[in-house]
């Protein structure tokens, strides 16, 4: 649902010229007619021995990466991969990840990054939607799939299939694609109940990282690759390094502690990193010193906290801090803003101006520009635009509209749905959404998709989902449920949603309702939905049984991180609404307050207070016994030494 914007005063002619022409004069000379892999091949020829990728103790030169990607490309062509062939990937962050992505592009195909943590039905939908004839995978990732029935017949494994790949030619394959060919398809949440695949061409990626104005790119930069490759921030990380002769420092797969992130920055000499706004806040709160080696730090995915920005500027005086904004349909970044000290004194950090070879327009409901300081919908044009949505022509036509400000009849604008306004200095300020879409942990979430899945459950008559801030200030999804026959099982519904939706789309609480509130025109009134606790029945009922001192300490951390007044000893951290970002925050606080040796993996494995306390108490006993044994052994050694000395004296 899109609400009608207020009809502001139209700008005067001089102001209109400024809005349409002056503030959109972003053209720069960049290799817009070359593909991603062609630019990488140029770098491999220019600096063959330079390190392209680092991962743990391993590294790979540009020459070696190019050679192995070529072998992968030739193998894929044997299997029928060519221009516009969509090749799914099931790989985690590693050296092999870079080989896989480049190999697919060199073969002429486009990669479709799949996340093994997604529920099987979601993976099956993506596989069917893309009709991928081939999947490139790692054996260890395949082993974690509970259901493989959706996999295509042809699976190329990077490790167990290395012999077949290694027999291929090391020479660059003939290029079969052009700058307008697809480079990847990345899925985002869809309001109709299913995810939608965003089709991004080579030119859009090249425009992001070549001869642009929001960051420095070059062979002296080391980019941290921390984002999942199914998240479009990875586009900046991977190709920002590899298309400019820089080094890609790949973080270990899985959830990493804040300490591990800092260690990766120090170990690999990282100079440029991108963090979601939530992770940025955590690092600035807990470990700002770990970010000091950076020369460039981008943060985004949601509105930045002015308080944390202020602290970052104080703690990172030699680092360029950039607010990065952009939808997946605009290829990672549309607007960027280098943050200044005066920005941290305001109430909000601006989105900034359009980056090179990008145009933005703030339009009213008639698609006319609004005046400076008036609110409108942000519409995006330029070389960063996606081609549209895979197999969804109607949705593509609705969101990708004809560009009324271009003489090119093929030029398009993407309607972001973001409500913004121009400031007097030409920077853009975010005001909210004109629809119901929200950002959770940097991911775009359409509540309508969650609602559609919930209504498919036999016990659910109707449902509504909204984002609310909890007591800790974190944005969480709340689901309001109208049971079909007056009752439902919260646990069964939760288990059902876990089978259908990725973790970041799961509601943190389910609230029972007799009926959903409606506006006078008969539509859902989301603003009238009660806050959690206003006569509602949350998923978790809490009580306070007797606790040990250690259990009390852990409970205190959980309550603070999750914004809850009380938690049970046997409540699961994730069932209470905890996400991976809050897990990192809890881990940092537990390390500081209880034991520095607590691992992030411990919190995943022992996800209740009772289990974690038992684990830590058992470890403490083992540590005590080990220390006692060392003391006993040392005492015995001293006794033997003393005895030997006495015998020598006699």
ZAZAKOL-441778 format. One record per residue (C-alpha): y, z, x; chain. Coordinates in steps of 0.5 Angstrom, whole numbers, plus 2048, in hexadecimal, padded with zeros to 3 digits. Last residue first. Layout:
<node <Y; Z; X>; "A">
...
//
This chain:
<node <7BC; 868; 897>; "A">
<node <7C2; 864; 896>; "A">
<node <7BF; 85E; 894>; "A">
<node <7BB; 861; 88F>; "A">
<node <7C1; 864; 88C>; "A">
<node <7C4; 85D; 88C>; "A">
<node <7BE; 85A; 888>; "A">
<node <7BE; 860; 883>; "A">
<node <7C6; 85E; 882>; "A">
<node <7C4; 857; 881>; "A">
<node <7BF; 858; 87C>; "A">
<node <7C3; 85D; 878>; "A">
<node <7C9; 858; 878>; "A">
<node <7C4; 853; 876>; "A">
<node <7C1; 857; 870>; "A">
<node <7C9; 859; 86E>; "A">
<node <7CA; 851; 86E>; "A">
<node <7C4; 850; 86A>; "A">
<node <7C5; 855; 865>; "A">
<node <7CC; 853; 864>; "A">
<node <7CA; 84C; 863>; "A">
<node <7C5; 84E; 85E>; "A">
<node <7CA; 852; 85A>; "A">
<node <7CF; 84C; 85A>; "A">
<node <7C9; 848; 857>; "A">
<node <7C8; 84D; 852>; "A">
<node <7CF; 84D; 850>; "A">
<node <7CF; 845; 850>; "A">
<node <7C9; 845; 84B>; "A">
<node <7CC; 84B; 847>; "A">
<node <7D3; 847; 846>; "A">
<node <7CF; 841; 845>; "A">
<node <7CB; 844; 83F>; "A">
<node <7D2; 847; 83C>; "A">
<node <7D5; 840; 83D>; "A">
<node <7CF; 83D; 839>; "A">
<node <7CF; 842; 834>; "A">
<node <7D6; 842; 833>; "A">
<node <7D5; 83A; 832>; "A">
<node <7D0; 83B; 82D>; "A">
<node <7D3; 840; 829>; "A">
<node <7DA; 83D; 829>; "A">
<node <7D7; 836; 826>; "A">
<node <7D7; 830; 82A>; "A">
<node <7D2; 831; 830>; "A">
<node <7D0; 82A; 832>; "A">
<node <7D7; 827; 831>; "A">
<node <7DB; 82D; 834>; "A">
<node <7D6; 82E; 83A>; "A">
<node <7D7; 826; 83B>; "A">
<node <7DF; 828; 83C>; "A">
<node <7DC; 82D; 842>; "A">
<node <7DE; 834; 843>; "A">
<node <7DE; 836; 84A>; "A">
<node <7E6; 839; 84A>; "A">
<node <7E3; 83E; 845>; "A">
<node <7E6; 842; 840>; "A">
<node <7EE; 841; 83F>; "A">
<node <7F0; 83B; 843>; "A">
<node <7E9; 837; 842>; "A">
<node <7E9; 839; 83B>; "A">
<node <7F0; 837; 83A>; "A">
<node <7EF; 830; 83E>; "A">
<node <7E8; 82F; 83A>; "A">
<node <7EC; 831; 833>; "A">
<node <7F1; 82B; 835>; "A">
<node <7EC; 826; 837>; "A">
<node <7E8; 828; 830>; "A">
<node <7EF; 827; 82C>; "A">
<node <7EF; 820; 82F>; "A">
<node <7E8; 81F; 82D>; "A">
<node <7E9; 821; 826>; "A">
<node <7E8; 827; 823>; "A">
<node <7E8; 827; 81B>; "A">
<node <7E4; 82D; 81A>; "A">
<node <7DE; 829; 81A>; "A">
<node <7DF; 827; 821>; "A">
<node <7E0; 82E; 823>; "A">
<node <7D9; 830; 820>; "A">
<node <7DA; 837; 81C>; "A">
<node <7D5; 83C; 81E>; "A">
<node <7D9; 841; 820>; "A">
<node <7DE; 840; 81A>; "A">
<node <7E5; 83E; 81B>; "A">
<node <7EB; 842; 819>; "A">
<node <7F3; 840; 818>; "A">
<node <7F2; 839; 81A>; "A">
<node <7F7; 834; 81E>; "A">
<node <7F1; 831; 822>; "A">
<node <7F3; 832; 829>; "A">
<node <7F6; 839; 827>; "A">
<node <7F0; 83B; 823>; "A">
<node <7EB; 838; 828>; "A">
<node <7EE; 83C; 82E>; "A">
<node <7EE; 843; 82A>; "A">
<node <7E6; 841; 828>; "A">
<node <7E4; 840; 82F>; "A">
<node <7E8; 847; 831>; "A">
<node <7E5; 84B; 82B>; "A">
<node <7DE; 848; 82D>; "A">
<node <7DF; 84B; 834>; "A">
<node <7E1; 852; 831>; "A">
<node <7DA; 852; 82D>; "A">
<node <7DB; 850; 825>; "A">
<node <7DA; 854; 81F>; "A">
<node <7DA; 84F; 819>; "A">
<node <7E1; 84C; 817>; "A">
<node <7E0; 847; 811>; "A">
<node <7E2; 840; 810>; "A">
<node <7E1; 83B; 80B>; "A">
<node <7E1; 834; 80E>; "A">
<node <7E1; 82D; 80A>; "A">
<node <7E8; 830; 806>; "A">
<node <7E8; 831; 7FF>; "A">
<node <7EF; 831; 7FC>; "A">
<node <7F3; 835; 7F8>; "A">
<node <7F9; 834; 7FD>; "A">
<node <7F5; 835; 804>; "A">
<node <7F5; 82E; 807>; "A">
<node <7FC; 82C; 804>; "A">
<node <7FC; 829; 7FD>; "A">
<node <7FC; 821; 7FC>; "A">
<node <803; 820; 7F8>; "A">
<node <805; 81C; 7FE>; "A">
<node <7FF; 817; 7FE>; "A">
<node <801; 815; 7F6>; "A">
<node <7FC; 810; 7F5>; "A">
<node <7FE; 80B; 7F0>; "A">
<node <7FF; 80B; 7E8>; "A">
<node <806; 809; 7E8>; "A">
<node <809; 810; 7E7>; "A">
<node <805; 812; 7ED>; "A">
<node <7FE; 815; 7ED>; "A">
<node <7FB; 81B; 7F0>; "A">
<node <7F3; 81B; 7F1>; "A">
<node <7EF; 81E; 7ED>; "A">
<node <7EA; 824; 7ED>; "A">
<node <7EB; 825; 7F4>; "A">
<node <7E7; 827; 7FA>; "A">
<node <7EA; 827; 801>; "A">
<node <7E6; 825; 807>; "A">
<node <7E8; 826; 80E>; "A">
<node <7E9; 823; 815>; "A">
<node <7E8; 81C; 812>; "A">
<node <7E4; 818; 816>; "A">
<node <7E8; 811; 818>; "A">
<node <7E8; 813; 820>; "A">
<node <7E1; 815; 820>; "A">
<node <7DF; 80D; 81E>; "A">
<node <7DD; 80C; 817>; "A">
<node <7D7; 80B; 813>; "A">
<node <7D1; 810; 815>; "A">
<node <7D6; 815; 816>; "A">
<node <7D9; 814; 80F>; "A">
<node <7D2; 816; 80C>; "A">
<node <7D1; 81C; 810>; "A">
<node <7D8; 81E; 80D>; "A">
<node <7D6; 81D; 806>; "A">
<node <7CF; 820; 807>; "A">
<node <7D3; 826; 80A>; "A">
<node <7D8; 826; 804>; "A">
<node <7D3; 826; 7FF>; "A">
<node <7D6; 824; 7F9>; "A">
<node <7D8; 827; 7F2>; "A">
<node <7DB; 825; 7EB>; "A">
<node <7D7; 81F; 7EA>; "A">
<node <7DA; 819; 7EE>; "A">
<node <7DE; 81E; 7F2>; "A">
<node <7E5; 81D; 7F4>; "A">
<node <7E6; 81E; 7FB>; "A">
<node <7ED; 81F; 7FF>; "A">
<node <7EC; 81D; 806>; "A">
<node <7F0; 820; 80C>; "A">
<node <7F1; 81C; 812>; "A">
<node <7F5; 820; 818>; "A">
<node <7FB; 81F; 81C>; "A">
<node <7FC; 825; 821>; "A">
<node <801; 82A; 821>; "A">
<node <7FD; 830; 822>; "A">
<node <7FD; 832; 81B>; "A">
<node <7FB; 82C; 818>; "A">
<node <7FF; 825; 817>; "A">
<node <7FD; 821; 811>; "A">
<node <7FA; 81A; 811>; "A">
<node <7F8; 818; 80A>; "A">
<node <7F1; 816; 807>; "A">
<node <7F0; 815; 7FF>; "A">
<node <7E9; 815; 7FB>; "A">
<node <7E6; 813; 7F5>; "A">
<node <7E0; 814; 7F1>; "A">
<node <7DC; 816; 7F7>; "A">
<node <7D4; 819; 7F6>; "A">
<node <7D1; 812; 7F7>; "A">
<node <7D5; 811; 7FE>; "A">
<node <7D8; 80A; 7FE>; "A">
<node <7DF; 80D; 7FC>; "A">
<node <7DF; 810; 803>; "A">
<node <7DF; 80A; 806>; "A">
<node <7E5; 807; 802>; "A">
<node <7E9; 80D; 803>; "A">
<node <7E7; 80C; 80B>; "A">
<node <7EA; 805; 80B>; "A">
<node <7F0; 807; 807>; "A">
<node <7F2; 80C; 80B>; "A">
<node <7F3; 806; 810>; "A">
<node <7F3; 809; 817>; "A">
<node <7F6; 807; 81E>; "A">
<node <7F4; 80A; 824>; "A">
<node <7F8; 80E; 829>; "A">
<node <7F5; 815; 827>; "A">
<node <7F6; 814; 820>; "A">
<node <7FB; 80F; 81E>; "A">
<node <7FD; 80E; 816>; "A">
<node <7FD; 808; 811>; "A">
<node <7FF; 80A; 80A>; "A">
<node <805; 804; 809>; "A">
<node <80C; 804; 80B>; "A">
<node <80B; 808; 811>; "A">
<node <80F; 80D; 815>; "A">
<node <816; 80D; 818>; "A">
<node <815; 80A; 81F>; "A">
<node <81C; 808; 823>; "A">
<node <81D; 802; 826>; "A">
<node <822; 801; 82C>; "A">
<node <828; 7FC; 82C>; "A">
<node <82D; 801; 82E>; "A">
<node <830; 802; 827>; "A">
<node <829; 804; 824>; "A">
<node <824; 7FF; 821>; "A">
<node <820; 802; 81B>; "A">
<node <819; 803; 81A>; "A">
<node <813; 803; 814>; "A">
<node <80D; 801; 817>; "A">
<node <809; 7FC; 813>; "A">
<node <807; 7F8; 819>; "A">
<node <809; 7F1; 816>; "A">
<node <807; 7EC; 81B>; "A">
<node <80C; 7E6; 81B>; "A">
<node <809; 7DF; 81C>; "A">
<node <80C; 7D9; 820>; "A">
<node <808; 7D2; 81E>; "A">
<node <80E; 7CF; 81B>; "A">
<node <812; 7D0; 821>; "A">
<node <819; 7D0; 820>; "A">
<node <819; 7D8; 820>; "A">
<node <81C; 7DD; 81C>; "A">
<node <818; 7DC; 815>; "A">
<node <812; 7DE; 819>; "A">
<node <80C; 7DC; 814>; "A">
<node <808; 7E3; 812>; "A">
<node <802; 7E6; 816>; "A">
<node <801; 7EC; 811>; "A">
<node <7FF; 7E9; 80B>; "A">
<node <7FD; 7E2; 80D>; "A">
<node <7F8; 7E6; 812>; "A">
<node <7F6; 7EA; 80C>; "A">
<node <7F4; 7E4; 808>; "A">
<node <7F1; 7E0; 80E>; "A">
<node <7EC; 7E6; 810>; "A">
<node <7E6; 7E3; 814>; "A">
<node <7E9; 7E6; 81A>; "A">
<node <7F0; 7E9; 819>; "A">
<node <7F6; 7E5; 81C>; "A">
<node <7F8; 7E1; 822>; "A">
<node <7FA; 7E7; 826>; "A">
<node <802; 7E8; 828>; "A">
<node <804; 7E9; 82F>; "A">
<node <807; 7E2; 830>; "A">
<node <80D; 7E4; 82B>; "A">
<node <80E; 7E7; 824>; "A">
<node <80E; 7EE; 821>; "A">
<node <811; 7F1; 81B>; "A">
<node <813; 7F8; 81A>; "A">
<node <814; 7FA; 813>; "A">
<node <81B; 7FC; 811>; "A">
<node <820; 802; 812>; "A">
<node <828; 801; 813>; "A">
<node <82B; 803; 81A>; "A">
<node <82D; 7FC; 81B>; "A">
<node <82D; 7F8; 815>; "A">
<node <826; 7F5; 812>; "A">
<node <823; 7EE; 814>; "A">
<node <821; 7EB; 80E>; "A">
<node <819; 7EA; 80C>; "A">
<node <81B; 7EB; 805>; "A">
<node <818; 7F2; 805>; "A">
<node <81C; 7F4; 80B>; "A">
<node <81C; 7F2; 812>; "A">
<node <81C; 7F5; 819>; "A">
<node <81A; 7F0; 81E>; "A">
<node <817; 7F0; 824>; "A">
<node <816; 7EA; 82A>; "A">
<node <811; 7EA; 82F>; "A">
<node <811; 7E6; 836>; "A">
<node <813; 7EC; 83A>; "A">
<node <813; 7F3; 837>; "A">
<node <816; 7F4; 830>; "A">
<node <81B; 7FA; 830>; "A">
<node <81A; 802; 830>; "A">
<node <815; 806; 82C>; "A">
<node <81A; 80B; 82C>; "A">
<node <819; 813; 82D>; "A">
<node <81B; 817; 828>; "A">
<node <81F; 81D; 827>; "A">
<node <824; 81C; 82D>; "A">
<node <824; 820; 833>; "A">
<node <81E; 81D; 836>; "A">
<node <821; 816; 835>; "A">
<node <827; 818; 83A>; "A">
<node <822; 819; 83F>; "A">
<node <820; 812; 83F>; "A">
<node <81A; 80F; 83C>; "A">
<node <818; 808; 83E>; "A">
<node <817; 805; 837>; "A">
<node <812; 800; 835>; "A">
<node <811; 7FB; 82F>; "A">
<node <80B; 7F6; 82E>; "A">
<node <806; 7F9; 832>; "A">
<node <7FE; 7F9; 831>; "A">
<node <7FD; 7F2; 82F>; "A">
<node <802; 7F1; 829>; "A">
<node <7FC; 7F1; 824>; "A">
<node <7FA; 7F7; 827>; "A">
<node <800; 7FB; 825>; "A">
<node <806; 7FC; 82A>; "A">
<node <809; 802; 82D>; "A">
<node <80A; 805; 834>; "A">
<node <80F; 80A; 836>; "A">
<node <810; 80A; 83D>; "A">
<node <810; 80F; 843>; "A">
<node <812; 80D; 84A>; "A">
<node <810; 812; 84E>; "A">
<node <814; 815; 854>; "A">
<node <816; 81B; 850>; "A">
<node <810; 81D; 84D>; "A">
<node <810; 824; 84B>; "A">
<node <817; 824; 848>; "A">
<node <816; 81E; 845>; "A">
<node <80F; 820; 842>; "A">
<node <812; 826; 83F>; "A">
<node <817; 822; 83B>; "A">
<node <812; 81D; 839>; "A">
<node <80E; 823; 837>; "A">
<node <813; 826; 832>; "A">
<node <815; 81F; 830>; "A">
<node <80E; 81E; 82D>; "A">
<node <80C; 817; 82D>; "A">
<node <80B; 813; 827>; "A">
<node <804; 810; 827>; "A">
<node <800; 80B; 82B>; "A">
<node <804; 80D; 831>; "A">
<node <805; 80F; 838>; "A">
<node <806; 80B; 83E>; "A">
<node <807; 80E; 845>; "A">
<node <809; 80A; 84B>; "A">
<node <80A; 80D; 852>; "A">
<node <804; 812; 852>; "A">
<node <803; 817; 857>; "A">
<node <806; 81C; 853>; "A">
<node <801; 81C; 84D>; "A">
<node <7FC; 821; 84F>; "A">
<node <802; 826; 850>; "A">
<node <803; 825; 848>; "A">
<node <7FD; 829; 847>; "A">
<node <7FC; 82D; 841>; "A">
<node <803; 82B; 83D>; "A">
<node <804; 825; 840>; "A">
<node <7FD; 823; 83F>; "A">
<node <7FC; 825; 838>; "A">
<node <802; 821; 836>; "A">
<node <800; 81B; 839>; "A">
<node <7F9; 81B; 836>; "A">
<node <7FD; 81C; 82F>; "A">
<node <801; 816; 831>; "A">
<node <7FC; 812; 833>; "A">
<node <7FC; 811; 83B>; "A">
<node <7FD; 80B; 83F>; "A">
<node <7FD; 80B; 847>; "A">
<node <800; 808; 84D>; "A">
<node <800; 80A; 854>; "A">
<node <7F9; 80C; 855>; "A">
<node <7F7; 80E; 85C>; "A">
<node <7F0; 80E; 85A>; "A">
<node <7EE; 815; 85B>; "A">
<node <7F5; 818; 859>; "A">
<node <7F5; 815; 852>; "A">
<node <7ED; 816; 851>; "A">
<node <7EE; 81D; 853>; "A">
<node <7F4; 81E; 84E>; "A">
<node <7EF; 81B; 848>; "A">
<node <7EA; 81F; 84A>; "A">
<node <7EE; 825; 84A>; "A">
<node <7F0; 823; 843>; "A">
<node <7E9; 823; 841>; "A">
<node <7E5; 81C; 840>; "A">
<node <7E2; 81A; 83A>; "A">
<node <7DD; 814; 83B>; "A">
<node <7DD; 80F; 841>; "A">
<node <7E0; 810; 848>; "A">
<node <7E7; 80E; 849>; "A">
<node <7E8; 807; 84C>; "A">
<node <7ED; 806; 851>; "A">
<node <7EF; 7FF; 850>; "A">
<node <7F3; 7FC; 857>; "A">
<node <7F8; 7F7; 857>; "A">
<node <7F8; 7F0; 858>; "A">
<node <7FD; 7EE; 852>; "A">
<node <7F8; 7EB; 84D>; "A">
<node <7F3; 7F1; 84F>; "A">
<node <7F7; 7F7; 84E>; "A">
<node <7FB; 7F6; 848>; "A">
<node <7F5; 7F2; 845>; "A">
<node <7F1; 7F9; 845>; "A">
<node <7F6; 7FE; 843>; "A">
<node <7FA; 7FA; 83E>; "A">
<node <7F4; 7F7; 83A>; "A">
<node <7F1; 7FE; 83B>; "A">
<node <7F7; 800; 836>; "A">
<node <7F3; 7FC; 831>; "A">
<node <7EE; 801; 82F>; "A">
<node <7E7; 7FE; 82F>; "A">
<node <7E7; 7FE; 837>; "A">
<node <7E7; 806; 836>; "A">
<node <7EE; 808; 83A>; "A">
<node <7ED; 80B; 841>; "A">
<node <7EF; 806; 845>; "A">
<node <7F4; 809; 84A>; "A">
<node <7F8; 803; 84D>; "A">
<node <7F9; 803; 855>; "A">
<node <7FF; 7FF; 857>; "A">
<node <801; 7FC; 85D>; "A">
<node <7FE; 7F5; 85C>; "A">
<node <803; 7F4; 856>; "A">
<node <806; 7F6; 84F>; "A">
<node <80C; 7FA; 84E>; "A">
<node <80D; 7FC; 847>; "A">
<node <812; 7FA; 841>; "A">
<node <814; 7F4; 843>; "A">
<node <80F; 7EE; 843>; "A">
<node <80D; 7E9; 849>; "A">
<node <805; 7EA; 847>; "A">
<node <802; 7F0; 843>; "A">
<node <803; 7EF; 83C>; "A">
<node <805; 7E7; 83C>; "A">
<node <7FE; 7E6; 83F>; "A">
<node <7FA; 7EA; 839>; "A">
<node <7FE; 7E6; 834>; "A">
<node <7FC; 7E0; 837>; "A">
<node <7F5; 7E1; 837>; "A">
<node <7F4; 7E2; 830>; "A">
<node <7F3; 7E8; 82C>; "A">
<node <7EF; 7E8; 825>; "A">
<node <7F0; 7EE; 821>; "A">
<node <7E9; 7F0; 81E>; "A">
<node <7EA; 7F4; 818>; "A">
<node <7E6; 7FB; 816>; "A">
<node <7E4; 7FB; 80F>; "A">
<node <7E6; 7FF; 809>; "A">
<node <7EC; 7FB; 806>; "A">
<node <7F1; 7FF; 80A>; "A">
<node <7EE; 7FC; 811>; "A">
<node <7ED; 801; 817>; "A">
<node <7EE; 7FD; 81E>; "A">
<node <7E9; 7F8; 821>; "A">
<node <7EA; 7F4; 828>; "A">
<node <7E8; 7ED; 829>; "A">
<node <7E9; 7EA; 830>; "A">
<node <7EC; 7E5; 834>; "A">
<node <7ED; 7DF; 82F>; "A">
<node <7EF; 7D8; 831>; "A">
<node <7F7; 7D7; 831>; "A">
<node <7F7; 7D7; 838>; "A">
<node <7F2; 7D2; 839>; "A">
<node <7EA; 7D2; 83A>; "A">
<node <7E5; 7CE; 83D>; "A">
<node <7E6; 7D0; 844>; "A">
<node <7E1; 7CD; 849>; "A">
<node <7DD; 7D3; 84C>; "A">
<node <7DF; 7D7; 852>; "A">
<node <7DA; 7D7; 857>; "A">
<node <7D5; 7DC; 858>; "A">
<node <7CF; 7D8; 855>; "A">
<node <7CA; 7DC; 851>; "A">
<node <7C3; 7E0; 854>; "A">
<node <7C7; 7E6; 853>; "A">
<node <7C8; 7E6; 84C>; "A">
<node <7C0; 7E5; 84B>; "A">
<node <7BF; 7EB; 850>; "A">
<node <7C4; 7F0; 84D>; "A">
<node <7C1; 7F0; 846>; "A">
<node <7BF; 7F7; 847>; "A">
<node <7C6; 7F9; 849>; "A">
<node <7CB; 7F4; 845>; "A">
<node <7C7; 7F3; 83F>; "A">
<node <7C7; 7ED; 83C>; "A">
<node <7C5; 7ED; 834>; "A">
<node <7C3; 7E7; 831>; "A">
<node <7C0; 7E8; 82A>; "A">
<node <7C6; 7EB; 827>; "A">
<node <7C6; 7F3; 826>; "A">
<node <7C7; 7F6; 81F>; "A">
<node <7C0; 7F9; 81F>; "A">
<node <7C1; 7FD; 825>; "A">
<node <7C2; 804; 821>; "A">
<node <7C2; 80A; 825>; "A">
<node <7C6; 807; 82B>; "A">
<node <7C7; 80B; 831>; "A">
<node <7C2; 807; 835>; "A">
<node <7C6; 801; 834>; "A">
<node <7CC; 805; 838>; "A">
<node <7C7; 807; 83D>; "A">
<node <7C4; 7FF; 83E>; "A">
<node <7CC; 7FD; 83F>; "A">
<node <7CE; 7F7; 83A>; "A">
<node <7D0; 7F0; 839>; "A">
<node <7CE; 7EE; 832>; "A">
<node <7CD; 7E7; 830>; "A">
<node <7CD; 7E2; 829>; "A">
<node <7D3; 7E6; 827>; "A">
<node <7D4; 7E5; 81F>; "A">
<node <7DB; 7E9; 820>; "A">
<node <7DA; 7EB; 819>; "A">
<node <7D3; 7ED; 819>; "A">
<node <7D3; 7F0; 820>; "A">
<node <7D9; 7F4; 81D>; "A">
<node <7D6; 7F6; 817>; "A">
<node <7D0; 7F9; 81B>; "A">
<node <7D4; 7FD; 81F>; "A">
<node <7D7; 800; 819>; "A">
<node <7D0; 801; 816>; "A">
<node <7CE; 804; 81D>; "A">
<node <7D3; 80A; 81D>; "A">
<node <7D8; 809; 823>; "A">
<node <7D7; 80C; 829>; "A">
<node <7D4; 806; 82D>; "A">
<node <7DB; 803; 82D>; "A">
<node <7DB; 7FC; 82C>; "A">
<node <7E0; 7F7; 830>; "A">
<node <7E0; 7F0; 82D>; "A">
<node <7E1; 7EB; 833>; "A">
<node <7E3; 7E4; 832>; "A">
<node <7DF; 7DE; 835>; "A">
<node <7E1; 7D9; 83A>; "A">
<node <7DC; 7DB; 83F>; "A">
<node <7E1; 7DD; 844>; "A">
<node <7E4; 7E2; 83E>; "A">
<node <7DD; 7E5; 83D>; "A">
<node <7DC; 7E6; 845>; "A">
<node <7E2; 7E9; 845>; "A">
<node <7E1; 7EE; 840>; "A">
<node <7DA; 7EF; 843>; "A">
<node <7DC; 7F0; 84A>; "A">
<node <7E1; 7F5; 848>; "A">
<node <7DC; 7F9; 844>; "A">
<node <7D7; 7F9; 84A>; "A">
<node <7DC; 7FD; 84E>; "A">
<node <7DC; 802; 849>; "A">
<node <7DF; 805; 842>; "A">
<node <7DA; 804; 83D>; "A">
<node <7D6; 7FE; 83B>; "A">
<node <7D4; 7FB; 834>; "A">
<node <7D7; 7F4; 834>; "A">
<node <7D7; 7EF; 82E>; "A">
<node <7D8; 7E8; 830>; "A">
<node <7DC; 7E4; 82B>; "A">
<node <7DB; 7DC; 82D>; "A">
<node <7E2; 7D9; 82D>; "A">
<node <7E1; 7D4; 832>; "A">
<node <7DA; 7D5; 835>; "A">
<node <7D4; 7D9; 835>; "A">
<node <7CD; 7D6; 834>; "A">
<node <7C8; 7DA; 838>; "A">
<node <7C9; 7D6; 83E>; "A">
<node <7D1; 7D7; 83E>; "A">
<node <7CF; 7DE; 83E>; "A">
<node <7CC; 7DE; 844>; "A">
<node <7D1; 7DA; 847>; "A">
<node <7D6; 7DF; 845>; "A">
<node <7D2; 7E5; 848>; "A">
<node <7D2; 7E1; 84F>; "A">
<node <7D9; 7E0; 84F>; "A">
<node <7DB; 7E7; 84D>; "A">
<node <7D6; 7E9; 853>; "A">
<node <7DA; 7E4; 858>; "A">
<node <7E1; 7E6; 855>; "A">
<node <7E0; 7EE; 856>; "A">
<node <7DD; 7ED; 85D>; "A">
<node <7E3; 7E9; 85F>; "A">
<node <7E8; 7ED; 85C>; "A">
<node <7E5; 7F3; 85F>; "A">
<node <7E0; 7F8; 85C>; "A">
<node <7E0; 800; 85D>; "A">
<node <7DB; 805; 85C>; "A">
<node <7DC; 80D; 85D>; "A">
<node <7DF; 80E; 856>; "A">
<node <7E1; 808; 853>; "A">
<node <7E6; 803; 857>; "A">
<node <7E7; 7FC; 855>; "A">
<node <7EB; 7F6; 858>; "A">
<node <7EB; 7F8; 860>; "A">
<node <7EE; 7F3; 864>; "A">
<node <7EA; 7EF; 868>; "A">
<node <7EB; 7E8; 864>; "A">
<node <7F2; 7E9; 864>; "A">
<node <7F5; 7E2; 862>; "A">
<node <7EF; 7DF; 85F>; "A">
<node <7ED; 7E5; 85B>; "A">
<node <7F4; 7E5; 859>; "A">
<node <7F4; 7DE; 857>; "A">
<node <7ED; 7DF; 853>; "A">
<node <7F0; 7E5; 84F>; "A">
<node <7F5; 7E0; 84D>; "A">
<node <7F0; 7DB; 84B>; "A">
<node <7EC; 7E1; 847>; "A">
<node <7F2; 7E3; 843>; "A">
<node <7F4; 7DC; 841>; "A">
<node <7FA; 7D8; 843>; "A">
<node <7FF; 7D4; 83F>; "A">
<node <804; 7DA; 83E>; "A">
<node <804; 7DB; 846>; "A">
<node <80B; 7DF; 845>; "A">
<node <812; 7DD; 845>; "A">
<node <816; 7E2; 841>; "A">
<node <818; 7E2; 83A>; "A">
<node <81B; 7E8; 837>; "A">
<node <821; 7E6; 833>; "A">
<node <820; 7EA; 82D>; "A">
<node <825; 7EF; 82D>; "A">
<node <82A; 7E9; 82E>; "A">
<node <827; 7E4; 829>; "A">
<node <825; 7E7; 822>; "A">
<node <828; 7EE; 822>; "A">
<node <82F; 7EC; 826>; "A">
<node <830; 7E6; 822>; "A">
<node <82F; 7EA; 81C>; "A">
<node <834; 7EF; 81F>; "A">
<node <839; 7E9; 820>; "A">
<node <838; 7E6; 819>; "A">
<node <838; 7ED; 815>; "A">
<node <832; 7F1; 814>; "A">
<node <82E; 7F1; 80D>; "A">
<node <830; 7F8; 809>; "A">
<node <829; 7FC; 808>; "A">
<node <824; 7FA; 802>; "A">
<node <820; 801; 802>; "A">
<node <819; 7FF; 804>; "A">
<node <813; 7FE; 7FF>; "A">
<node <80D; 801; 800>; "A">
<node <807; 7FE; 803>; "A">
<node <800; 800; 800>; "A">
//
